[in-house]
Amino acid sequence: MKRWMKYVRPYWPYFVIGPLCMIVEVVGEVLMPKFMADIVNEGVAGRSIGYIVGVCALMVLTAVLMMAGGVGGSYFGAKASVNFAADLRQDIYGKVQQFSFANIDKFSTGSLVTRLTNDVTQMQNFINMLLRMCLRAPGMLIGALIMAIAMNPRLALVLAVTIPLILITQLIVIRIGFPRFGAMQKKIDALNANVQESLTNVRVIKSFVREDFEQQRFARSNRDLKEAGLRAMGVMIFMQPLMTLFMNFTSLAVVWFGGNQVIAGRMQVGDLTAFITYITQILSSLMMVTMMFMMSSRALASARRITEVLDEKIDLTDENAAQPGLQVKEGRIEFRGVSFRYYKNSAEQVLDNISFTIEPGQTVGIIGSTGCGKTTLVSMIPRLYDADEGEVLVDGVDVRDYSLTNLRQGVGMVLQKNVLFSGSITENLQWGDEDASMEEIRAAAASAQADSFIQSFTDGYDTELGQGGSNVSGGQKQRLCIARALLKKPKILILDDSTSAVDTATEARIRQAFAGELKDSTKLIIAQRISSVMEADQIIVVDEGRITGIGTHAELLQNNEEYQEIYYSQMDRKEAEA
């Protein structure tokens, strides 16, 4: 409970005023049957028009106050629940932004989306209903019960049978319903993950003509969710007619026994009418309580899933950083006996005893077969992963001693998978430096060989990019990502196979721009083409998670078998193509 109070405190007036307004409505509802009974017993029986008009005026005033209370309760309940949900959603999103890759993989992106949206909405709806019903339902139950007992204690004994039956039924339904709602939320996770994956990879689906397969896969997820939803909702569907049955039987018993009392002269007709209304209010309030419990079971399932995210221990933090204020100034990189595995219980290592040193300002190529660990290796530098063994040092300081912000500010990465966001080209480039002037943006784009094609667009740098950069080619996307990294002016620039979609002449011009614009920055280039790294100060050859050679192009060509194999296979292919 203490966790959720954080989201209640800023809006406590709404949480207090809302239920108090509902009390006004409850008082009115409890008084209305008594007013009606007085009209029948006194006004109609005594044929007193003045008395009837007076009580009717009082009923109108009560109805107006009830309306004000109901509107106020709904308004403040909505304000409280919406603000609660907005702050909670913001905290969940902030926590997810701190997650490492391992944390995200644990939940899956589809599940995180569900928790940020559907689960928070379930809690919002429950709080809104709770604020409207937490005093209204008990207040109506107690008020109507007191009035019914005061009016006719013997007739009120009917409730001694009905209420226990209703409470037992509620407990059984809640016990059955709670796990079903948790299962339903998991099926929503699976559906969201399916939709996200399909929409993200729609081009691949269409190119392989797999629309029918994806429709079948979605149909399975949708069917699973439907069945889970029906199992969960079936409990509530069963509850509604059962409660109505109890209400009808109770009303029938009251009419039977009360009618006999009226005939015997022990009860007035107006009192019987009012008593029936009070019985209806009592049973209605119990139905409200049931609905609250049912919504609470679903909200509790959602709260548990949200708590899992908020309580998740982040495995990459800078809480223990020895020098959090330190910034990357030179760009010297050193690996000392670094080993790493994705799954800590796995015997297979992705990187095994990696050691090398890169001096500031050097250009270093990293080459090797697909899946040999090149990307994982460079991901250690900005601490996207932490080494299991050994140390990664930047400027002679262990990367774990920097704050994550300062370390990553000093490192620019152009990832293997080029990612652009919805918005203009300018807005995308300003990810590198949000305060960059247009002159700086154009200069970075020119260095990345992107300025010419940007200028060819009708709107130039104001051109709107589709989601993920869907309206530019692969080569254009790569050059925009390089320009974005250049704007950052990093001390360390990592290019992860980021020129694979551009021709060799353009790639050569980009490398030439690096030599001028970033001559003081350390540059790491992961590449499949040897031509991309031949001119590097040194080349690191990686094979199955180990370094098998370090040296210049000439040195490796002379004494490294893996490098020779890559080189001659590419040269033979070029000669064959020629």
C-alpha positions as CSV (number, residue, x, y, z in Angstrom):
1,M,0.0,0.0,0.0
2,K,2.9,2.3,0.8
3,R,4.0,2.1,-2.9
4,W,0.7,3.4,-4.2
5,M,0.4,6.3,-1.7
6,K,3.2,8.0,-3.6
7,Y,0.6,8.5,-6.4
8,V,-2.2,9.5,-4.1
9,R,-0.5,12.2,-2.0
10,P,-0.2,14.9,-4.7
11,Y,-4.0,14.6,-5.4
12,W,-5.3,13.8,-1.9
13,P,-8.0,16.5,-2.1
14,Y,-9.6,14.7,-5.1
15,F,-9.4,11.4,-3.2
16,V,-11.2,12.9,-0.2
17,I,-13.7,15.2,-1.8
18,G,-14.9,12.6,-4.3
19,P,-16.1,10.1,-1.8
20,L,-17.6,12.8,0.4
21,C,-19.7,14.0,-2.5
22,M,-21.0,10.5,-3.0
23,I,-22.1,10.5,0.7
24,V,-24.5,13.4,-0.2
25,E,-26.0,11.2,-2.9
26,V,-26.3,8.2,-0.5
27,V,-28.1,10.2,2.1
28,G,-30.6,11.4,-0.5
29,E,-31.2,7.9,-1.7
30,V,-31.8,6.6,1.8
31,L,-34.3,9.5,2.6
32,M,-36.3,9.3,-0.7
33,P,-38.2,6.1,0.2
34,K,-39.1,7.6,3.6
35,F,-40.5,10.7,1.9
36,M,-42.5,8.6,-0.5
37,A,-43.9,6.5,2.4
38,D,-44.9,9.7,4.3
39,I,-46.7,10.9,1.2
40,V,-48.7,7.7,0.9
41,N,-49.3,7.2,4.7
42,E,-50.0,10.8,5.7
43,G,-50.7,12.9,2.6
44,V,-52.8,10.5,0.5
45,A,-54.4,8.7,3.4
46,G,-55.3,12.1,5.0
47,R,-56.0,13.8,1.7
48,S,-53.7,16.6,2.6
49,I,-52.6,18.4,-0.6
50,G,-50.5,20.8,1.4
51,Y,-48.6,18.0,3.1
52,I,-48.0,16.3,-0.3
53,V,-46.7,19.5,-1.9
54,G,-44.4,20.2,1.0
55,V,-42.9,16.7,1.0
56,C,-42.6,16.8,-2.9
57,A,-40.7,20.1,-2.6
58,L,-38.4,18.5,-0.1
59,M,-37.9,15.6,-2.5
60,V,-37.0,17.9,-5.4
61,L,-34.4,19.7,-3.2
62,T,-33.0,16.4,-2.1
63,A,-32.8,15.3,-5.8
64,V,-30.9,18.4,-6.7
65,L,-28.4,17.9,-3.9
66,M,-28.1,14.2,-4.9
67,M,-27.3,15.3,-8.5
68,A,-24.7,17.7,-7.3
69,G,-23.1,15.0,-5.1
70,G,-23.2,12.5,-7.9
71,V,-21.6,14.9,-10.4
72,G,-19.0,16.0,-7.9
73,G,-18.2,12.4,-6.9
74,S,-17.7,11.4,-10.6
75,Y,-15.7,14.5,-11.4
76,F,-13.2,14.2,-8.5
77,G,-13.0,10.5,-8.9
78,A,-12.1,10.9,-12.6
79,K,-9.5,13.6,-11.7
80,A,-7.9,11.4,-9.0
81,S,-7.8,8.2,-11.1
82,V,-6.5,9.8,-14.2
83,N,-3.7,11.7,-12.4
84,F,-2.8,8.6,-10.5
85,A,-2.5,6.6,-13.7
86,A,-0.5,9.3,-15.5
87,D,2.1,9.5,-12.7
88,L,2.3,5.7,-12.4
89,R,2.7,5.3,-16.2
90,Q,5.4,7.9,-16.2
91,D,7.3,6.1,-13.5
92,I,7.0,2.7,-15.2
93,Y,8.3,4.2,-18.5
94,G,11.2,5.9,-16.6
95,K,12.1,2.6,-15.0
96,V,11.9,0.8,-18.4
97,Q,14.3,3.5,-19.9
98,Q,16.8,2.4,-17.2
99,F,16.6,-1.3,-18.2
100,S,19.5,-3.1,-19.7
101,F,19.1,-5.4,-22.6
102,A,18.9,-8.3,-20.2
103,N,16.0,-6.6,-18.2
104,I,14.1,-5.9,-21.4
105,D,14.6,-9.5,-22.7
106,K,13.2,-10.8,-19.4
107,F,9.9,-9.2,-19.9
108,S,9.7,-8.9,-23.7
109,T,8.7,-5.6,-25.3
110,G,5.1,-6.8,-25.9
111,S,4.6,-7.4,-22.2
112,L,6.1,-4.1,-21.3
113,V,3.7,-2.3,-23.6
114,T,0.8,-4.1,-22.0
115,R,1.9,-3.2,-18.6
116,L,2.3,0.5,-19.6
117,T,-1.1,0.6,-21.2
118,N,-3.7,-2.1,-20.3
119,D,-2.5,-2.8,-16.8
120,V,-2.3,0.9,-15.8
121,T,-5.8,1.4,-17.3
122,Q,-7.2,-1.5,-15.2
123,M,-5.8,0.2,-12.1
124,Q,-7.2,3.6,-13.2
125,N,-10.7,2.1,-13.7
126,F,-10.6,0.4,-10.4
127,I,-9.5,3.5,-8.5
128,N,-12.3,5.5,-10.3
129,M,-14.9,3.0,-9.3
130,L,-13.4,2.6,-5.8
131,L,-13.7,6.4,-5.1
132,R,-17.3,6.4,-6.4
133,M,-18.3,3.2,-4.5
134,C,-16.1,2.9,-1.4
135,L,-18.5,5.1,0.6
136,R,-21.6,4.9,-1.6
137,A,-22.0,1.1,-1.5
138,P,-21.3,0.6,2.3
139,G,-23.2,3.8,3.1
140,M,-26.3,2.7,1.1
141,L,-26.1,-0.8,2.6
142,I,-25.9,0.5,6.2
143,G,-28.4,3.3,5.8
144,A,-31.0,1.2,4.0
145,L,-30.5,-1.6,6.5
146,I,-31.0,0.7,9.5
147,M,-34.1,2.2,7.9
148,A,-35.5,-1.2,7.1
149,I,-34.9,-2.6,10.6
150,A,-36.3,0.6,12.2
151,M,-39.4,0.4,9.9
152,N,-40.2,-3.3,10.5
153,P,-37.7,-5.5,12.4
154,R,-39.6,-8.7,11.9
155,L,-39.8,-8.3,8.1
156,A,-36.1,-7.4,8.1
157,L,-35.3,-11.0,9.2
158,V,-35.7,-12.0,5.5
159,L,-32.3,-10.4,5.0
160,A,-30.7,-12.7,7.6
161,V,-31.0,-15.5,5.1
162,T,-30.3,-13.5,1.9
163,I,-27.2,-11.6,2.9
164,P,-25.0,-14.6,4.0
165,L,-25.9,-16.4,0.8
166,I,-24.8,-13.4,-1.3
167,L,-21.5,-13.0,0.7
168,I,-20.7,-16.7,0.3
169,T,-21.3,-16.5,-3.4
170,Q,-19.1,-13.4,-3.7
171,L,-16.2,-15.2,-2.0
172,I,-16.5,-18.2,-4.3
173,V,-16.7,-16.0,-7.4
174,I,-13.7,-13.9,-6.4
175,R,-11.6,-17.0,-5.6
176,I,-12.3,-18.4,-9.1
177,G,-12.0,-15.1,-10.9
178,F,-8.7,-13.8,-9.6
179,P,-6.3,-16.3,-11.3
180,R,-8.3,-16.1,-14.6
181,F,-7.8,-12.4,-14.8
182,G,-4.0,-12.9,-14.4
183,A,-4.1,-15.5,-17.2
184,M,-6.0,-13.1,-19.4
185,Q,-3.4,-10.3,-19.0
186,K,-0.7,-12.8,-20.1
187,K,-2.6,-13.5,-23.2
188,I,-2.8,-9.8,-23.9
189,D,1.0,-9.7,-23.6
190,A,1.3,-12.4,-26.2
191,L,-1.1,-10.7,-28.6
192,N,0.7,-7.3,-28.3
193,A,4.0,-9.0,-28.9
194,N,2.6,-10.7,-32.0
195,V,1.2,-7.4,-33.4
196,Q,4.4,-5.5,-32.7
197,E,6.6,-8.1,-34.3
198,S,4.3,-8.3,-37.4
199,L,4.0,-4.6,-37.9
200,T,7.7,-3.9,-37.3
201,N,8.7,-6.6,-39.9
202,V,5.9,-6.0,-42.4
203,R,8.3,-5.6,-45.3
204,V,9.9,-9.0,-44.6
205,I,6.5,-10.6,-44.3
206,K,5.4,-9.2,-47.7
207,S,8.6,-10.0,-49.4
208,F,8.4,-13.6,-48.4
209,V,4.6,-13.7,-49.1
210,R,3.9,-14.8,-45.5
211,E,0.7,-12.8,-44.9
212,D,-1.4,-16.0,-44.6
213,F,1.0,-17.4,-42.0
214,E,1.0,-14.3,-40.0
215,Q,-2.8,-14.1,-40.1
216,Q,-3.0,-17.6,-38.8
217,R,-0.4,-16.8,-36.0
218,F,-2.4,-13.7,-35.1
219,A,-5.6,-15.8,-35.2
220,R,-4.1,-18.2,-32.6
221,S,-3.1,-15.4,-30.3
222,N,-6.5,-13.7,-30.7
223,R,-8.3,-17.0,-30.1
224,D,-6.2,-17.7,-26.9
225,L,-7.1,-14.2,-25.6
226,K,-10.7,-14.6,-26.5
227,E,-10.9,-17.9,-24.6
228,A,-9.0,-16.5,-21.6
229,G,-11.3,-13.5,-21.7
230,L,-14.4,-15.6,-21.8
231,R,-13.2,-17.7,-18.9
232,A,-12.5,-14.6,-16.8
233,M,-15.7,-12.7,-17.9
234,G,-17.8,-15.9,-17.5
235,V,-17.4,-15.5,-13.7
236,M,-18.9,-12.0,-13.9
237,I,-21.6,-13.1,-16.4
238,F,-22.6,-15.8,-13.9
239,M,-22.6,-13.4,-11.0
240,Q,-25.1,-10.8,-12.5
241,P,-28.1,-13.2,-13.0
242,L,-27.4,-14.9,-9.7
243,M,-27.5,-11.6,-7.8
244,T,-30.7,-10.7,-9.7
245,L,-32.2,-14.1,-8.6
246,F,-31.4,-13.4,-5.0
247,M,-32.9,-9.9,-5.3
248,N,-36.1,-11.2,-6.9
249,F,-36.6,-14.0,-4.3
250,T,-36.0,-11.5,-1.5
251,S,-38.5,-9.0,-2.9
252,L,-41.0,-11.8,-3.4
253,A,-40.6,-12.8,0.3
254,V,-41.0,-9.2,1.4
255,V,-44.1,-8.7,-0.6
256,W,-45.6,-12.0,0.7
257,F,-44.9,-11.5,4.4
258,G,-45.3,-7.7,4.2
259,G,-48.6,-8.0,2.3
260,N,-50.0,-10.2,5.0
261,Q,-49.0,-7.6,7.6
262,V,-50.7,-4.9,5.6
263,I,-53.9,-7.0,5.4
264,A,-53.7,-7.7,9.1
265,G,-53.3,-3.9,9.8
266,R,-49.9,-4.3,11.3
267,M,-48.2,-2.3,8.5
268,Q,-49.1,0.6,6.3
269,V,-49.0,0.4,2.5
270,G,-46.5,3.3,2.2
271,D,-44.2,1.6,4.6
272,L,-44.3,-1.6,2.6
273,T,-43.4,0.3,-0.6
274,A,-40.5,2.0,1.2
275,F,-39.4,-1.3,2.7
276,I,-39.3,-2.9,-0.8
277,T,-37.2,0.0,-2.0
278,Y,-34.8,-0.4,0.9
279,I,-34.4,-4.1,0.2
280,T,-33.6,-3.2,-3.4
281,Q,-31.0,-0.7,-2.2
282,I,-29.4,-3.2,0.2
283,L,-29.1,-5.9,-2.5
284,S,-27.9,-3.3,-5.1
285,S,-25.2,-2.1,-2.7
286,L,-24.1,-5.7,-2.3
287,M,-24.0,-6.0,-6.1
288,M,-21.8,-2.9,-6.2
289,V,-19.5,-4.5,-3.6
290,T,-19.3,-7.6,-5.7
291,M,-18.4,-5.6,-8.8
292,M,-15.7,-3.8,-6.8
293,F,-14.3,-7.1,-5.7
294,M,-14.3,-8.4,-9.2
295,M,-12.6,-5.3,-10.5
296,S,-10.2,-5.4,-7.6
297,S,-9.2,-9.0,-8.6
298,R,-8.3,-7.8,-12.1
299,A,-6.7,-4.6,-10.8
300,L,-4.6,-6.7,-8.3
301,A,-3.4,-8.9,-11.1
302,S,-2.4,-5.8,-13.0
303,A,-0.8,-4.2,-9.9
304,R,1.3,-7.3,-9.4
305,R,2.5,-7.1,-13.0
306,I,3.3,-3.4,-12.6
307,T,5.1,-4.1,-9.3
308,E,7.3,-6.6,-11.1
309,V,8.5,-3.9,-13.4
310,L,9.0,-1.3,-10.7
311,D,10.8,-3.8,-8.5
312,E,13.0,-5.2,-11.2
313,K,16.7,-5.0,-10.3
314,I,18.6,-3.2,-13.0
315,D,21.8,-5.1,-13.7
316,L,23.6,-2.1,-15.2
317,T,23.7,1.0,-12.9
318,D,26.3,3.6,-11.9
319,E,25.4,3.5,-8.2
320,N,28.8,2.2,-7.3
321,A,30.7,4.4,-9.7
322,A,34.0,5.6,-8.1
323,Q,34.2,8.7,-10.3
324,P,30.7,9.6,-11.4
325,G,31.7,13.2,-12.4
326,L,34.5,12.0,-14.7
327,Q,34.1,12.6,-18.5
328,V,35.7,10.9,-21.5
329,K,38.5,13.3,-22.6
330,E,41.0,11.4,-24.7
331,G,39.4,8.2,-26.0
332,R,42.0,5.6,-25.0
333,I,40.5,2.1,-24.8
334,E,41.9,-0.9,-23.1
335,F,40.5,-4.4,-22.7
336,R,42.1,-6.6,-19.9
337,G,41.2,-10.3,-20.0
338,V,37.6,-9.6,-20.8
339,S,35.2,-12.6,-20.9
340,F,31.4,-12.5,-21.4
341,R,28.5,-14.8,-21.8
342,Y,24.9,-13.7,-22.4
343,Y,23.4,-16.3,-20.1
344,K,25.3,-16.4,-16.8
345,N,24.7,-20.2,-16.4
346,S,25.9,-21.0,-19.9
347,A,29.3,-22.6,-20.4
348,E,29.7,-21.1,-23.9
349,Q,31.4,-17.7,-23.8
350,V,30.7,-15.0,-26.4
351,L,34.0,-13.3,-25.6
352,D,36.9,-15.2,-24.1
353,N,40.0,-13.5,-22.5
354,I,40.0,-10.4,-24.8
355,S,43.0,-8.0,-24.3
356,F,44.1,-5.1,-26.5
357,T,44.9,-1.4,-26.3
358,I,43.7,1.4,-28.6
359,E,45.5,4.8,-28.3
360,P,43.6,8.1,-28.6
361,G,42.9,9.2,-32.2
362,Q,43.6,5.8,-33.7
363,T,41.4,4.2,-36.3
364,V,40.9,0.6,-35.6
365,G,39.2,-2.0,-37.8
366,I,37.5,-5.1,-36.3
367,I,36.8,-7.9,-38.7
368,G,35.7,-11.5,-38.4
369,S,33.0,-14.0,-39.4
370,T,29.4,-13.4,-38.6
371,G,28.5,-14.2,-35.0
372,C,32.0,-14.2,-33.7
373,G,31.3,-11.5,-31.1
374,K,32.4,-8.2,-32.8
375,T,29.3,-6.2,-31.9
376,T,29.3,-7.6,-28.3
377,L,32.9,-6.6,-28.0
378,V,32.3,-2.9,-28.9
379,S,29.1,-2.9,-26.8
380,M,31.3,-3.3,-23.7
381,I,32.8,0.2,-24.2
382,P,29.6,2.3,-23.5
383,R,28.4,-0.4,-21.0
384,L,25.5,-1.8,-23.0
385,Y,26.8,-5.0,-21.4
386,D,29.2,-5.6,-18.4
387,A,32.1,-8.0,-18.6
388,D,31.8,-11.2,-16.6
389,E,35.5,-11.3,-16.1
390,G,38.2,-8.7,-16.7
391,E,38.1,-4.9,-17.2
392,V,37.2,-2.5,-19.9
393,L,39.0,0.8,-19.4
394,V,38.5,4.2,-21.1
395,D,41.2,6.8,-20.5
396,G,42.7,4.4,-18.0
397,V,39.5,4.2,-15.9
398,D,37.2,1.2,-15.5
399,V,34.0,2.0,-17.4
400,R,32.0,0.9,-14.3
401,D,33.5,3.9,-12.4
402,Y,32.0,6.4,-14.8
403,S,28.4,7.5,-14.6
404,L,26.4,5.9,-17.5
405,T,25.5,9.4,-18.7
406,N,29.0,10.7,-18.9
407,L,30.4,7.5,-20.4
408,R,27.8,7.3,-23.1
409,Q,28.0,11.0,-23.8
410,G,31.6,10.4,-24.8
411,V,30.8,7.5,-27.1
412,G,29.0,7.7,-30.4
413,M,27.6,4.6,-31.9
414,V,26.2,3.8,-35.3
415,L,24.5,0.5,-34.7
416,Q,24.3,-2.5,-37.1
417,K,20.5,-1.9,-37.2
418,N,20.0,1.7,-38.2
419,V,17.1,3.2,-36.3
420,L,15.4,6.5,-37.2
421,F,12.3,8.0,-35.5
422,S,9.1,9.6,-36.8
423,G,9.8,13.3,-37.3
424,S,11.8,15.5,-39.6
425,I,15.4,14.8,-40.7
426,T,16.5,17.7,-38.6
427,E,14.9,16.4,-35.5
428,N,16.5,13.0,-36.0
429,L,19.9,14.5,-36.5
430,Q,19.5,16.6,-33.4
431,W,19.6,13.4,-31.3
432,G,23.3,13.8,-31.6
433,D,23.2,17.4,-30.3
434,E,19.8,18.9,-29.5
435,D,21.3,22.4,-29.5
436,A,23.2,22.0,-32.8
437,S,22.7,24.9,-35.3
438,M,21.6,24.3,-38.9
439,E,25.2,25.0,-40.0
440,E,26.5,22.2,-37.7
441,I,23.8,19.9,-38.9
442,R,24.6,20.5,-42.5
443,A,28.3,20.0,-41.9
444,A,27.7,16.7,-40.2
445,A,25.4,15.6,-43.0
446,A,28.0,16.6,-45.5
447,S,30.7,14.6,-43.7
448,A,28.4,11.6,-43.8
449,Q,27.7,12.1,-47.5
450,A,24.1,12.7,-46.7
451,D,23.7,16.4,-47.5
452,S,23.3,16.0,-51.3
453,F,20.4,13.5,-51.1
454,I,18.7,15.5,-48.3
455,Q,18.8,18.7,-50.4
456,S,17.2,16.7,-53.3
457,F,14.1,16.2,-51.2
458,T,11.3,18.9,-51.7
459,D,11.4,19.8,-48.0
460,G,15.1,19.3,-47.5
461,Y,16.0,19.0,-43.9
462,D,12.3,19.4,-42.9
463,T,11.4,16.2,-44.7
464,E,9.2,14.0,-42.5
465,L,10.6,10.5,-42.0
466,G,8.2,7.6,-41.6
467,Q,8.4,5.3,-38.7
468,G,11.8,3.8,-38.6
469,G,12.9,5.8,-41.6
470,S,10.6,3.8,-43.9
471,N,10.6,6.4,-46.7
472,V,14.4,6.5,-47.2
473,S,16.7,3.8,-48.6
474,G,19.0,1.6,-46.6
475,G,22.1,3.5,-47.6
476,Q,20.4,6.9,-46.9
477,K,19.3,5.6,-43.5
478,Q,22.9,4.6,-42.7
479,R,24.3,8.0,-43.7
480,L,21.7,9.8,-41.6
481,C,22.7,7.7,-38.6
482,I,26.4,8.4,-39.2
483,A,25.6,12.2,-39.4
484,R,23.7,11.9,-36.1
485,A,26.7,10.3,-34.4
486,L,29.1,12.9,-35.9
487,L,27.0,15.7,-34.4
488,K,27.7,14.3,-31.0
489,K,31.4,15.0,-31.5
490,P,32.3,11.9,-29.5
491,K,35.8,11.1,-28.3
492,I,35.1,7.5,-29.3
493,L,33.1,6.7,-32.5
494,I,31.9,3.1,-33.1
495,L,30.7,2.1,-36.5
496,D,29.1,-1.3,-36.5
497,D,29.0,-2.4,-40.1
498,S,27.3,1.0,-40.7
499,T,28.5,1.5,-44.3
500,S,27.4,-1.9,-45.7
501,A,24.6,-0.4,-47.7
502,V,26.7,2.4,-49.4
503,D,29.0,1.9,-52.4
504,T,32.7,1.8,-51.9
505,A,33.3,5.3,-53.3
506,T,30.9,6.9,-50.9
507,E,32.4,4.8,-48.1
508,A,35.9,6.1,-49.0
509,R,34.6,9.7,-48.8
510,I,33.1,9.1,-45.4
511,R,36.3,7.6,-44.1
512,Q,38.2,10.6,-45.5
513,A,35.8,12.9,-43.7
514,F,36.5,11.0,-40.5
515,A,40.2,11.6,-40.9
516,G,39.6,15.3,-41.0
517,E,36.6,16.0,-38.8
518,L,37.4,13.4,-36.1
519,K,41.2,13.3,-36.3
520,D,41.4,13.5,-32.4
521,S,38.6,10.9,-31.9
522,T,39.2,7.2,-31.5
523,K,37.4,5.4,-34.3
524,L,36.4,1.7,-34.3
525,I,35.0,0.3,-37.5
526,I,33.4,-3.1,-37.6
527,A,33.2,-4.3,-41.2
528,Q,32.7,-7.3,-43.4
529,R,34.6,-5.7,-46.3
530,I,38.3,-5.7,-45.9
531,S,38.4,-2.5,-48.1
532,S,36.6,-0.7,-45.2
533,V,39.5,-1.4,-42.7
534,M,42.6,-1.7,-44.9
535,E,43.8,1.8,-44.1
536,A,43.2,1.5,-40.3
537,D,46.0,2.1,-37.9
538,Q,45.5,-1.4,-36.7
539,I,43.1,-4.2,-37.4
540,I,41.7,-6.7,-34.8
541,V,40.7,-10.1,-36.1
542,V,38.1,-11.9,-34.0
543,D,37.2,-15.6,-34.4
544,E,34.7,-17.4,-32.2
545,G,35.0,-14.9,-29.3
546,R,38.8,-14.8,-29.3
547,I,41.3,-12.4,-30.8
548,T,43.5,-14.3,-33.3
549,G,45.4,-11.3,-34.6
550,I,46.2,-7.6,-34.2
551,G,48.2,-5.6,-36.7
552,T,48.2,-3.5,-39.8
553,H,46.7,-4.8,-43.1
554,A,50.2,-5.7,-44.4
555,E,51.2,-7.5,-41.1
556,L,48.0,-9.6,-40.9
557,L,48.1,-10.5,-44.6
558,Q,51.5,-11.9,-44.0
559,N,51.0,-13.8,-40.7
560,N,47.3,-14.3,-39.9
561,E,45.4,-17.2,-41.5
562,E,41.9,-16.0,-40.7
563,Y,42.6,-12.6,-42.2
564,Q,44.2,-14.2,-45.2
565,E,41.2,-16.3,-45.7
566,I,38.8,-13.4,-45.6
567,Y,41.0,-11.2,-47.8
568,Y,41.6,-13.8,-50.6
569,S,37.9,-14.9,-50.6
570,Q,36.9,-11.3,-51.2
571,M,39.6,-10.7,-53.8
572,D,38.6,-13.9,-55.7
573,R,35.0,-12.8,-55.7
574,K,35.9,-9.4,-57.0
575,E,38.0,-10.9,-59.8
576,A,35.2,-13.3,-60.6
577,E,32.8,-10.4,-60.8
578,A,35.2,-8.5,-63.0
